[in-house]
């Protein structure tokens, strides 16, 4: 099916049939061009009513398409340019084929389709009888109209098209800005004004490129109509006709001519109910239709288990979260109520209870010995810093409790979807712990009213609580699905049903499964722990005899014996091989038997001696085993295994079938049915850039890379950045520097093999090595206060793997690892806690930079400093890290971002990443901090040292504003150096902070950053100034030292 099509039609009567046919050929955008049969009609052969009919008919027959009726040809021109490339051109019976073919050639449309002429439909061309009389169709030089134009719908297209038809030279369109949409229904779902302006402009240029268009934002109802003397006509709808009259009243006051008013009659649309939805075509109706649908697709989160599917449900106080969760419980989901879970953390005697009592005083404990939440609320909701202190105590412990509950649900295997009801989800930064975020919003005034009624609060108390939470705008910006409970219960129920149906359809979608068959009334999943070691009674499809239908029977399944695993099968395919055996063609066929060999399920229990599986693991049974012990497995010449391959008279029987991965060279060759997907792990010889000594160039060597050991992963590196930290160690400034070593820590590649015990990665995964691991087990990981991890810190600092040995050898000598990553090699080995899986769609030669520099600077602004909107930031050093910090400051809403660098050549590129102004210390005789304090009226709110120079670290602190200024140290100084400043600068309220990897939890966050890049929310390409092969890696260091590069990327 084509993405974009162009339909040529000359018959209004045939249009419905043409549209029904067109939707079979086109998936997204459909242009419609009217081909008038009378060639002497050159000016206006189509009028308002015809336009209305076309858009109305398209909304009935192909509502999923973005339909655009072209007007260019009605002015005597042919189509010259469209925003979308036309993939297929379709035409009806009255359009000459030669004419259609000629136009298709001009548009370079690869496909031309003549639509069949439906029987009993008389041809009816477009004539002047189809619309207004020519007298009512006067054209004007300058035409204007205004509106919100949120998500262009049929009504918008009718208004805009009629305005275009009546304009000779210029059309001005006013688009309401953010200040004007606050009173609209569901204003949080209205697209940003820039996007709406772009949508309108693209539509207008598509339908007629002969006019001059001025699409501008307006902050009042009049816009340019109040002052533009050249305007002649204003186009309005029936609902905005009074607005057109008011425009003329204002123009008369301003001594301007009155505008002609042309009113377009709008059509009625289907409503939800008389009380819930206005009966008209409107953007507000369209926004209500968005409730319970995906307003944005979920980002890929490869670090999360796929089962169960986790959805964070959030919303403000009194928004209706609990009722919505009850709905999803009815649908079959599990719900984790974080509010109730938090209550259990508050119980007397718990660690959290004691911490809160100590921090906020014994006054928060009521007469019953429990925490009085109303008293605690009166403290924290009135003081922002107190609320943050409370959150700092509770949130980490709450997240740990949520993870425990998720794991319990996973092991039970009963629920496909888990909702985590957490009002704090966004504030706590938990969105990376769920696959999607769904939210409920209601207008603030409604929330205040409900809160007063529910909690018996004063209006002031209710407002204080509402103001302490995230705004609806922020919530919607981070949500995949949005609901609103401000209308009737029935309408809210419809939203929930709609969302659940979309979710189930998505979870059921699998390109390998064309249909599903369910055994009726299969009981819900069993409690694994309750059945382990026992005989299970369950249902199965039994083949009693060959050539006979299967029958559904209750069977008994014994517990697993030594080295066996019992699985709860959740789905199975039905294969020709099953039919082959059932049909009596299998020489090893034996009956009665339970067939099936394309299954997947969850481990229910394991037998003695099983170490590679545990209860709750998601697994696929394999009919070709892999023991790694028999001569077949050890041969390296076949994927067959003889471990349990004996006759059917033996204890075990396994059919001899050959797998097909469709990926390896054998499968792709088409010359053999053997598959080499399973390989024998071995030592790999490859090339690497080895640093033999400090302050010496790297040399390209052939090295040996050992197989991965337990909890290790071997990776084929495809690209790596060259970072200042590599130069820092190579230059001899690193106290942990050890040689010979393979440097590099900004890499990306593909998993080649995994060691014993690795469950989170498999061959072929696209991954980024991480120099800051994340084990989720050490006290640092569990604290919730840092992104540092101590799991392998000691061995990593000594240049070896966790077992104390290296995987690299060169010239018979051991070569050390660097930062646990060593990406300057075609192959490397890393610990499985120092690796994250990423979306395969991401280009590895770009996202490799997410291994260090970009997250380090970006996160220093967002996570460490927590830059606030409207503030002033100063960045010392405009390398990769500094520019990423500028990008983070811009993202956070900083107003002034001042870049400080000795190289003025970096100033232009600095603007790309958000810098608003620049200072070169060479241009001043005074200390740079004095210059900056004067420039920023007493000092900056935030400063970032991205160089690693102790002098600039001091300058950065002293350039901060007293009272609240924060300076973040990102750059790494040479070993043994110390920083100093006058204590007065700290006593007067400035803060000094350090930041490693931008404060990001590595495994949780890097896949999220990859998602931001894929969604065009994060710059990466712009950092890459040079690319080169491994042989020229030393040139990357030269470019860095000469200040000529931001980042050089080595491609293998």
Secondary structure as UniProt FT lines:
FT   STRAND          2..9
FT   TURN            12..14
FT   HELIX           15..22
FT   TURN            23..25
FT   STRAND          26..34
FT   TURN            39..40
FT   HELIX           48..61
FT   TURN            63..64
FT   STRAND          66..70
FT   HELIX           72..75
FT   STRAND          88..91
FT   TURN            93..94
FT   HELIX           97..107
FT   STRAND          111..114
FT   TURN            119..120
FT   HELIX           128..130
FT   HELIX           134..136
FT   STRAND          140..147
FT   HELIX           154..165
FT   STRAND          167..176
FT   HELIX           178..180
FT   TURN            182..183
FT   TURN            185..186
FT   HELIX           187..189
FT   HELIX           193..207
FT   TURN            209..210
FT   STRAND          212..218
FT   HELIX           223..226
FT   TURN            229..230
FT   STRAND          233..237
FT   HELIX           238..240
FT   HELIX           241..253
FT   TURN            254..255
FT   STRAND          260..264
FT   TURN            274..276
FT   HELIX           283..290
FT   TURN            291..292
FT   TURN            302..303
FT   STRAND          309..315
FT   TURN            317..318
FT   HELIX           321..331
FT   STRAND          334..337
FT   HELIX           338..345
FT   TURN            348..349
FT   HELIX           351..360
FT   HELIX           362..364
FT   TURN            367..368
FT   HELIX           373..380
FT   TURN            381..382
FT   HELIX           384..412
FT   STRAND          417..421
FT   TURN            423..429
FT   HELIX           430..433
FT   STRAND          436..441
FT   HELIX           444..455
FT   HELIX           459..467
FT   HELIX           472..477
FT   STRAND          481..484
FT   HELIX           489..508
FT   TURN            511..512
FT   TURN            520..521
FT   HELIX           528..531
FT   TURN            532..533
FT   STRAND          536..543
FT   TURN            546..547
FT   STRAND          551..557
FT   TURN            562..563
FT   STRAND          565..573
FT   HELIX           576..582
FT   TURN            583..584
FT   TURN            587..588
FT   STRAND          598..606
FT   TURN            608..609
FT   TURN            615..616
FT   STRAND          618..619
FT   HELIX           631..635
FT   TURN            643..644
FT   TURN            648..649
FT   HELIX           665..669
FT   STRAND          684..691
FT   TURN            694..695
FT   STRAND          699..705
FT   TURN            710..711
FT   STRAND          712..722
FT   HELIX           724..730
FT   TURN            731..732
FT   TURN            735..736
FT   STRAND          746..754
FT   TURN            756..757
FT   TURN            763..764
FT   STRAND          766..769
FT   HELIX           779..783
FT   HELIX           793..797
FT   TURN            798..799
FT   TURN            802..803
FT   STRAND          808..810
FT   TURN            811..812
FT   STRAND          813..816
FT   TURN            819..821
FT   STRAND          827..831
FT   HELIX           832..834
FT   STRAND          835..837
FT   TURN            840..841
FT   HELIX           844..847
FT   HELIX           848..851
FT   HELIX           853..859
FT   HELIX           860..864
FT   TURN            869..870
FT   STRAND          872..876
FT   HELIX           880..892
FT   STRAND          896..900
FT   HELIX           904..906
FT   HELIX           907..912
FT   TURN            913..914
FT   STRAND          917..919
FT   HELIX           921..923
FT   HELIX           928..935
FT   TURN            936..937
FT   STRAND          942..945
FT   HELIX           950..958
FT   TURN            962..964
FT   STRAND          966..969
FT   TURN            975..976
FT   HELIX           983..987
FT   TURN            988..989
FT   STRAND          991..994
FT   HELIX           997..999
FT   HELIX           1002..1014
FT   TURN            1015..1016
FT   HELIX           1021..1023
FT   STRAND          1024..1029
FT   HELIX           1030..1032
FT   HELIX           1033..1041
FT   TURN            1042..1043
FT   STRAND          1047..1051
//
